[in-house]
Amino acid sequence: MPLEIVTIPCLSDNYAYLVNGPDGVAIIDAPEAAPIIAALDERGWTPGVIMLTHHHADHTQAVAELRDKYGCMVMGPEAEKDKLPPLDMAMPDGMTGGTGDGEMLVIAVPGHTLGHVAFYYPKGNAVFTADSLMALGCGRVFEGTYDMMYDSLSKLAALPPETVVYSGHEYTQANGRFAITIEPDNAALISRIKDIDAARSRNQPTVPSLLSLELETNPFLRAGEPSVSRHLQMEGADPAEVFAEIRTRKDNF
């Protein structure tokens, strides 16, 4: 049974997801109950589990209401269990579960928070990255270090290029305005920005995105490209140092 994935806009710019597969329905992150309940009702689905990527309130604040309504399990990263709503299962890095296209791997991606995880479905060609890898960007480094975030993004960049990236926010248009300052001559980026602007003019989401497109256009995945280091006048620098410079510029953009 192939995965059926539903993107749910929540709050002002968050996304939650429903994943319907051979093992039932999962909610990934819980920013706001009403739109998640509406999406479930529309399809006649009942969730069996809520899976949390990290502890920030805009990804967890609807857990209590959803758990009360559906009686579903709540799972989240073991490294953040003391900061999350009460968990029925704490998930360590490398944990696997599920069957068929629903087989899932927990990948530790610290940086935005120290215990942030991504959920990778290798047979379903999907990865849920929340505030680690984002469309044309990456999350702000609040708790970790730039080196930590660079290592996390490198893990995600090594996934198969056909992987679909489901990230946590509708930040893509703003990310594009920054990305073009890093690679003003990147034809793929220029084209993508036009597509993003057209989609947002129609109030359409720009998430999810293909990892192959992120590899071509996302400046935070391109710190090892000679064209990027040249533009930043950092030729010969370690890619992790280039990443830190890009992230610092974004923080001040």
N, C-alpha and C positions, 0 to 999 in steps of 0.2 A: 504494500500500500504506500504510494508516494505521499510525502508530507503535503498538507494543505496549510499554508501560512497566511495569516491575516494581519495586516498592519493597522494599528488602532491609534489615531491621533488622540493625545490626552493633554490636559492642562493647556498651556500656551504654545509649547513647542516640543513636548515629549512624545515618545512612541512606546506603546506596549505591543506585544505580539501574542497571537494564539497560534499554537502549533498542534495540528490534528494529525496523528499518525497511528501506526499499528498498536501503540500502547495507550491510546486515549488522547485527551486534550490537555495541553499545558498552557498556562499563562506565563509569559516571560516578562517580568517586571510589572509593577502594579502602581502606576502613578495616580490613577483616578478611577474610581469604581464604575461610575455611570456609563461611560463609553465602552468599557470592557463588558459590562453586563449586557448592554444593548447589542454588541457584536455577537455575544454568545446566544442571546435570545433569538436574534435574527436567523441563526443557523440551527437552532435547537440543540446546541452543544452544552455539555456539562463538564467543567474542568475537573481533572483529578489531582492536579498539582499546580502550585505557583512556584516558579523558579526565579530567584533573585540574583542579580549580577553584582550588586554592591549596596552599601548601607544608606546612601543618600536618600533623603525623604521623598524627593520627586520620583523615586523608583520603588518606594516601599509603602507609601502612606495609605494605600487602599487595601493593604493585606488583610487587616482585621475585618473590614466589611465583606470582602470577597470570601474569606475563610468562614465567616459566620453564615453567609448565604449558601455556600456550596459544600462546606465541610471538607474542603480539599487539603491535601498535605501542603506544607510550605518547606521549601528547600533553598539553601543559600550557601555562600562560601564559608567553609569552616573557619578561615582566618578572620572572619568578621562576625562570627556567631554572637558575640557579646554586644554588637552594635545593631543587630537586625531584630525584627520582630521574632517572637519565639519560633524556632525551627523544629520541624519534625525530623529533618535530616540535614546534617551539616556535610557539605560536599568538599572533599580535599582536591587539590590539584591532581589531575590524572585520573580521577574517578570516571568510570564508564557505566552506562546503563542503557536500557532500551533494546528493541529488536528491529531488524530490517532497516528501513529508511529512518526509523526512530532511534537508531543507535546514536548515543550522544557521549561526547567527551568533554570533561571540564578542563579548561585551560586557564591557569593563573596568569593574569595580565595586570600586575600591580603598576601603579604610577598615579593614576587619578585618585584612587584610594589604595591602601596597602593590600587589601584582600580582594580586589576586583577580579572577577572571573568572566570568561567568555564561554558560551555553550556552542560546541561544534558538532554538527551532524554530517559526518563524512559521506555517508551514502545519500543523504538528502541535499548535498552541496550547499549547506547553509551554515552561517556562523552568526551568533548573536553577541554583539560586541559592546552594546550600551555606550559607555563613555570612555572606552579605550580607543579603538580605531573607529573613526566617524567618517561620514561621507565628506571627502575633500579636507578632512582634518583629523584631529585627535583631541581627547579631553585635556582640560587644564590639569597640570600636575599639582594636586593639592597636598597629598600626603607622602608621596614617594619622591624619587629623584628623577632628573632627566635621563640619566643612564638606565634607570629601572624602566621608565616608559619606553625608551628606545628598544630595550631588550624585548619588552612585551609586544611592541609593534612588529619587531622582526619575526617573532613567532607567528604572528597572524599573516604577515607578508609571505611566509613560506608555505602557506596553505595552497592548494591547487587554484590556479587563476580563475577557474570557472566557478569558484565559491561565491555565493551571494552573501553580501555583508548587510546584516540588519542592525543598524546602530540606533542610539537612544534619543536623538534629537533632530529637529528640523533646523539645522544650522548651516546647510549647504551653501545657500546664497552668500551669506556673510563669509564663510570659509573661502568661497571662490574669489571674493574681493581681495582677500589676503593672499591666496595662492598665486595670483597673477603677479604680485610684487616679487615673488621668489623666482618664477619662471615666466617672464613676460613673452617669451618666444615659443612657448610650448603649444604647438598647434592643437594637440588633443585637449589641452586644458582650455584653450580659447573656445573650441567647439563645445566643450562640456558646459562652460559658463553660459553660453547662448542657450543651450538646452535647458539648463537649470532656470534661467530667467523666464523662459517661455513656460515651463511647468509651473513655476510659482505664480506667474500672472494668471494662471487658470486655477490657482489654489490646489494644485496637485502636489503630492509628496515627492521628494527627491530621494527618499529612502525606501527600499534598499538599493544597493548598488553592487555592481560586479567587482570582485577583487582585482580583476585584470584592468579595469578602468581606474581603480584607485592606484594601482602600480604605475600607471601612465601619467597620472595627474595630481595625486595627493602629495604635497610637498613633504609631509612628515614620513612618507615611505620612500622618498627620493633623495635622502640625505647622502647616499653613496654615489649619486650621479655626478660625474665630473662637471656637467653644465651647471648644476646647482652650486657646487662649491666654488666654481669660477665666478658665478654671479655674486656670491657672497664674499668674494675675495678671500676664500679659505682653501685654495688649492693645496692638496696634499694633506689636509686635516683628516683626522679620524672621523668616519661618518657619525659616530655618537656625538662628537663635538659640533659637527654641522647641524645635527638634529637639535642640540641644545640652543644653538644660535637661532634656528628657525622658531623654536617654541618660545624663546625669549621675545623675539620680534612679534610673534602673534599675541603674546600676553600684553604687549604695549601698543598693539595696532588700533 
